Amino acid sequence: MYICIGGELDGEVVNDREGTFFKASEIDPAKQSTYNRQSYIVGENTYRFWLCAELPYIETTEIAGKHLAEKYKYLS
């Protein structure tokens, strides 16, 4: 699952994109954000997110970490 972190598509799931980045304008011409694909490996599982390129990497990574922590909270 590819959840968008930050920008105009924040919180939306965008699964149908090839490559390592995409522009929100490909989905909605009125939107301008750019997203970079980032994978996180937790144990044997790989989770993928789209991080908004206009936000600091540390900020988007912290948000992605919160998503993962919430997911694993329910698995414990």
C-alpha distances in whole Angstrom, upper triangle without the diagonal:
4,6,10,12,16,18,18,14,14,12,10,7,8,6,10,11,13,15,14,15,16,18,17,20,19,17,20,23,24,21,22,19,18,15,14,11,12,11,12,13,14,17,16,12,10,7,6,7,10,13,16,19,21,21,22,20,21,20,16,16,18,15,12,15,15,12,12,16,15,13,15,18,17,17,21
4,6,9,13,14,15,11,11,10,8,5,6,6,9,9,12,13,12,12,12,14,14,17,16,14,17,20,21,18,19,16,14,11,11,8,9,9,11,14,15,18,18,14,11,8,5,5,6,10,12,15,18,17,19,17,18,17,14,14,16,14,11,14,15,12,12,16,16,14,17,20,19,20,23
4,6,10,12,12,9,8,6,6,4,6,8,12,12,14,15,14,13,13,14,13,17,16,14,17,20,20,17,17,14,14,11,11,10,10,11,12,15,16,20,19,16,13,9,7,5,6,8,11,14,16,15,17,15,17,15,11,12,14,11,9,12,12,9,11,15,14,13,16,18,18,19,22
4,6,8,9,6,5,5,5,6,7,10,13,12,15,15,13,11,11,11,10,14,14,13,14,17,17,13,14,11,10,8,9,9,10,12,14,17,19,22,22,19,16,12,9,6,5,6,7,11,13,12,14,13,15,13,10,11,13,10,9,13,13,11,13,16,16,16,19,21,21,22,25
4,7,9,7,5,6,8,10,11,14,16,15,18,17,15,13,13,13,12,16,17,16,17,19,18,15,14,11,11,8,10,10,10,13,14,17,18,22,23,19,17,13,11,7,6,5,6,10,11,9,11,10,12,9,6,9,10,7,7,11,11,10,12,15,15,16,18,20,21,22,24
4,7,7,4,8,10,12,13,16,18,17,20,19,17,14,14,13,11,15,17,16,16,18,16,13,12,9,10,9,11,13,13,16,17,21,22,26,26,23,20,17,14,11,9,7,5,9,9,7,10,11,12,9,7,10,11,9,10,13,13,13,16,18,18,19,22,23,24,26,28
4,6,5,9,10,13,13,17,18,17,19,19,17,14,12,11,9,12,14,13,13,14,13,9,9,6,8,8,12,14,15,18,20,23,25,29,29,26,23,20,17,13,10,8,6,8,7,8,11,13,15,12,10,14,15,12,14,17,17,16,19,21,21,22,25,26,27,29,31
4,6,9,9,12,13,16,17,17,19,20,18,15,13,10,8,10,12,11,10,12,10,7,8,6,9,10,14,16,18,20,22,26,27,31,31,28,25,21,18,15,12,11,9,11,11,11,15,16,18,15,13,17,18,15,16,20,19,18,21,23,23,23,27,28,28,30,32
4,6,6,8,9,13,14,14,17,18,16,14,12,10,7,10,12,10,10,12,12,8,10,8,10,9,13,14,16,18,20,23,25,28,28,24,22,18,15,12,9,10,9,12,12,13,16,16,18,16,13,16,17,14,14,18,18,16,19,21,20,21,24,25,25,27,30
4,6,9,10,14,16,16,19,19,17,15,14,13,11,14,15,13,14,16,15,12,13,10,11,10,13,14,15,17,18,21,22,26,26,23,20,17,14,11,9,9,8,12,12,12,14,15,16,13,10,13,14,11,11,15,14,12,16,18,17,18,21,22,23,24,27
4,7,9,13,15,16,19,20,18,17,16,15,13,16,17,14,15,18,18,15,16,13,14,12,15,14,15,16,17,20,20,24,24,21,19,15,13,10,10,11,11,15,16,15,17,16,17,15,12,14,14,10,10,14,13,10,13,16,14,15,18,19,19,21,24
4,6,10,12,13,17,18,17,15,14,14,11,14,14,11,13,16,16,13,15,13,14,12,14,14,15,17,18,21,22,25,25,21,19,15,13,10,10,11,12,16,17,16,19,18,20,17,14,16,17,14,13,16,16,13,16,18,17,16,20,21,21,23,26
4,6,9,11,14,16,15,14,13,14,12,15,14,12,14,18,18,16,17,15,15,12,14,12,14,15,16,19,20,23,22,18,16,13,10,9,9,12,13,16,18,18,20,19,21,19,15,17,18,15,13,16,16,13,15,18,17,16,19,21,20,21,24
4,6,7,11,13,13,11,10,11,10,13,11,9,12,16,17,14,15,14,13,10,12,11,13,14,17,19,21,24,23,19,16,13,10,9,8,11,13,16,18,18,21,19,21,20,16,18,20,17,15,18,19,16,17,21,20,18,22,24,23,24,27
4,6,9,11,12,12,11,14,13,16,13,12,15,18,20,18,19,17,15,13,13,11,13,14,16,18,20,22,21,17,15,12,10,10,10,13,15,18,20,21,23,21,23,22,18,19,21,19,16,19,20,17,18,21,21,19,22,24,23,23,27
4,7,10,12,12,11,13,13,14,11,10,14,17,19,17,18,17,15,13,14,12,15,16,19,21,23,25,24,20,17,15,13,13,12,15,17,19,21,23,25,23,26,25,21,22,24,22,20,23,24,21,21,25,24,22,25,28,27,27,31
4,7,9,8,7,10,11,13,10,10,14,16,18,16,16,15,13,11,11,10,13,14,18,20,23,25,24,20,17,15,12,12,10,13,15,16,19,20,22,21,24,23,19,20,23,21,19,22,24,21,22,25,25,23,26,29,29,28,32
4,7,8,8,12,13,15,12,13,17,18,21,19,18,17,14,12,11,10,13,14,18,20,23,25,23,20,17,16,13,13,12,15,16,17,20,22,23,21,24,24,21,21,24,23,20,23,25,23,23,27,27,25,27,31,30,30,33
4,6,8,11,14,16,13,15,18,19,22,19,18,16,13,11,9,8,11,13,17,19,22,24,23,20,17,16,12,13,11,14,15,15,18,20,21,19,22,23,19,20,23,22,20,22,25,23,23,26,27,26,28,31,31,30,33
4,7,11,13,16,14,16,19,20,22,19,17,14,11,8,6,5,8,10,14,17,20,23,22,19,15,14,11,11,9,10,12,12,15,17,17,15,18,19,16,16,20,19,17,20,22,20,21,24,25,24,26,29,30,29,32
4,7,10,12,11,13,16,16,18,15,13,11,7,5,4,6,9,12,16,19,22,25,24,22,18,16,12,11,8,9,10,9,13,14,16,14,18,18,15,16,19,18,17,20,22,20,21,25,25,25,27,29,30,30,33
4,7,9,7,9,12,13,14,12,10,9,6,5,7,9,12,15,19,22,25,28,27,24,20,18,14,12,9,10,10,10,13,15,17,16,20,19,16,18,21,19,18,22,23,21,23,26,26,26,28,31,31,31,34
4,5,6,8,9,9,11,8,7,6,4,6,9,11,15,18,21,25,27,31,30,27,23,20,17,14,11,11,10,10,11,14,17,17,20,19,17,19,22,20,19,23,24,22,24,27,27,27,30,32,33,33,36
4,5,5,6,7,8,5,6,5,6,7,11,13,16,19,22,25,28,31,31,27,24,21,17,14,11,12,10,11,12,14,18,18,21,19,16,19,21,19,19,22,23,21,24,27,26,26,29,31,31,32,35
4,5,5,4,6,5,6,7,8,11,14,16,20,23,26,29,31,35,34,30,27,24,21,18,14,15,13,14,14,17,21,21,24,23,20,23,25,23,23,26,27,25,27,30,30,30,33,35,35,36,39
4,6,6,9,9,9,10,10,11,14,15,19,22,25,28,30,33,32,29,26,23,19,17,14,16,14,15,17,19,22,22,26,24,21,24,26,24,23,27,27,25,27,30,30,29,32,34,34,35,38
4,7,9,8,10,11,11,12,15,16,19,22,25,28,30,33,32,28,25,22,19,17,14,16,15,16,17,20,23,23,26,24,21,23,25,23,22,26,26,23,26,29,28,27,30,32,32,33,36
4,5,6,9,10,12,14,17,19,22,24,27,30,32,35,35,31,28,25,22,19,16,17,15,17,17,20,23,24,27,24,22,25,26,24,23,27,27,25,28,30,29,29,32,34,34,35,38
4,6,8,11,12,15,18,20,24,27,29,33,35,38,38,34,31,28,24,21,18,19,17,18,17,20,24,25,28,26,23,26,28,26,26,30,30,28,30,33,32,32,36,37,37,39,42
4,7,10,13,15,19,21,24,27,30,33,35,39,38,35,32,28,25,22,19,19,16,17,16,19,23,24,27,24,22,26,27,25,25,29,29,27,30,33,32,32,35,37,37,38,41
4,6,9,12,15,18,21,24,26,30,32,35,35,32,28,25,22,19,15,15,12,14,13,15,19,20,23,21,19,22,24,21,22,25,25,24,27,29,29,29,32,34,34,35,38
4,7,10,13,17,19,23,25,29,31,35,35,31,28,25,21,18,14,14,10,11,10,13,17,18,21,19,17,21,23,21,21,25,25,24,27,29,29,29,32,34,35,36,39
4,7,10,13,16,19,22,25,28,31,31,28,25,21,18,15,11,10,7,7,7,10,13,14,17,16,14,17,19,17,17,21,22,21,23,26,26,26,29,31,32,33,35
4,7,10,13,17,19,23,26,29,29,26,22,19,16,13,9,8,6,6,7,10,13,13,16,15,13,16,18,17,17,20,21,20,22,25,26,26,28,30,31,32,34
4,7,9,13,16,19,22,25,25,22,18,16,12,9,5,5,4,5,8,10,12,11,15,14,11,13,16,14,13,17,19,17,19,22,22,22,25,27,28,29,31
4,6,10,13,17,20,23,23,20,16,14,10,8,5,5,6,6,10,11,12,10,14,14,11,12,15,15,13,16,18,17,18,21,22,22,24,26,28,28,30
4,7,10,13,16,20,19,16,13,10,7,6,5,6,9,10,13,14,14,12,15,15,11,12,15,14,12,15,17,16,16,19,20,19,21,24,25,25,27
4,7,10,13,16,16,14,10,8,6,5,6,7,10,11,15,14,14,10,12,13,10,9,13,12,10,12,15,14,13,16,18,17,19,22,23,22,24
4,7,10,13,13,10,7,6,4,6,9,10,14,15,18,17,17,13,14,15,12,10,13,13,10,11,14,13,12,15,17,15,16,20,21,20,22
4,6,10,11,8,6,5,6,8,11,12,16,17,20,18,17,14,14,15,12,10,12,12,9,9,12,11,9,12,14,13,13,17,18,17,19
4,6,7,6,4,6,9,11,15,16,19,21,24,22,21,17,17,18,16,13,15,15,12,11,14,13,10,13,15,13,13,16,18,16,17
4,6,5,6,8,11,13,17,18,21,23,26,24,22,19,18,19,17,14,15,15,12,11,13,12,9,10,13,11,10,13,15,13,13
4,6,8,11,14,17,20,21,25,27,29,27,26,23,22,23,21,18,18,19,16,14,16,16,12,13,15,13,11,14,16,13,13
4,7,10,13,17,20,22,26,27,30,29,28,24,24,25,22,19,21,21,17,16,19,17,14,15,17,15,13,17,17,14,15
4,7,10,13,17,19,23,24,27,26,25,22,22,22,20,17,18,18,15,14,16,14,11,13,15,12,11,15,15,13,15
4,7,10,14,16,19,21,24,23,22,19,19,20,17,15,17,16,13,13,15,13,11,14,15,13,13,17,17,15,18
4,7,11,13,16,18,21,20,20,17,17,17,14,12,14,13,10,11,13,10,8,12,13,11,12,15,16,15,17
4,7,10,13,15,18,17,18,15,16,16,13,11,14,13,9,11,14,11,10,14,15,13,15,18,19,18,21
4,6,10,12,15,14,15,12,14,13,10,9,12,10,7,10,12,10,11,14,15,14,16,19,20,20,22
4,7,9,12,12,13,11,14,13,9,10,13,11,9,13,15,13,14,17,18,17,20,22,23,23,26
4,6,9,8,9,8,10,10,6,8,11,10,8,12,14,13,14,17,18,18,20,22,24,24,27
4,5,6,8,8,11,10,7,10,13,11,11,15,16,15,17,20,20,21,23,25,27,28,30
4,6,7,8,11,11,9,11,14,14,14,17,19,18,20,22,24,24,26,28,30,30,32
4,7,9,12,11,10,13,15,14,16,18,20,20,22,24,25,26,28,29,31,32,34
4,6,8,7,7,10,12,11,13,15,16,17,19,21,22,23,25,27,29,30,31
4,5,5,7,9,10,11,13,14,16,17,19,20,22,23,25,26,29,30,31
4,5,5,6,9,10,10,12,14,15,16,18,20,21,22,24,26,27,28
4,6,5,6,9,10,10,12,14,15,16,18,20,21,22,25,26,26
4,5,5,6,9,10,11,13,15,15,17,19,20,21,24,25,26
4,5,5,6,9,10,11,13,14,16,17,19,20,22,23,25
4,5,5,6,9,10,10,12,14,15,16,18,20,21,22
4,5,5,6,9,10,10,12,14,15,16,19,20,21
4,5,5,6,9,10,11,13,14,15,17,19,20
4,5,5,6,9,10,11,13,14,16,17,19
4,5,5,6,9,10,10,12,15,15,16
4,5,5,6,9,10,10,13,14,15
4,6,5,6,9,10,11,13,15
4,5,5,6,8,10,11,12
4,5,5,6,9,10,10
4,6,5,7,9,10
4,5,6,7,9
4,5,5,6
4,6,6
4,6
4
